[in-house]
Amino acid sequence: MSKEINILIADDHQMFIDGIKSLLRKEAHINFVGEVSNGVEALSFLENNKVDLLITDIDMPEMNGIVLTKKVKQIYPETKVLVLSMHDDKQIISEILLAEAEGYILKNTGKGELTKAIEYIIEGSTHYSKEVLTIMMQQLKKQEQNNEELKGLTERELEILKLIVQEYSTANIAEQLFISPRTVDTHRKHIMQKTQSKTIIGLIKFAFRNGIVN
């Protein structure tokens, strides 16, 4: 990543905020523009500041990370959200997925996964840790599979959808399938229309629900 990334951290534990900043202090392209202790403060900060990525905890006073994520996606859709929490509870993960955060990783993760998550999200993809993905799949597979939804997708579209879920970027997909990035974008647009998905997270939910990935 060469583009400067403006990051806001929301967490009510200063030690955690300091830890994140320490882990990423050598990343020249990362610019920490603010730190807040709850969702109310985060929304107030976003009113007057450009933020590319919000890194938020879930448990915070006044407004928790789930409500914050929903409001950010509604009011500031251009701001990406990475949830960083100790929670691996199925219900909470489901709520974060429904809120359509671009990423969810656990607080016991290392620097490698954190930087990878930031990179993927900023490049327009998503990143959910393996533990979180496993729980997501278990939850979504409980929903009734509707094979009628799949009939409208072409073989190429299904192929691209699988790669999207595996966090491939447009450039990566183009290279993998020997097609142009513009063609990938066209297929992506058609896939989103056919699946009635508004976001990448929506595509992921569709893919898990219909057994396209395992």
Secondary structure by P-SEA (a helix, b strand, c coil): cccbbbbbbbcccaaaaaaaaaaaccccccccccccccaaaaaaaaccccccbbbbbcccccccaaaaaaaaaaccccbbbbbbcccccaaaaaaaaaacccccccccccaaaaaaaaaaaaacbbbbcaaaaaaaaaaaaaccccccccccccaaaaaaaaaaaacccaaaaaaaacccaaaaaaaaaaaaaaaccccaaaaaaaaaaacccc
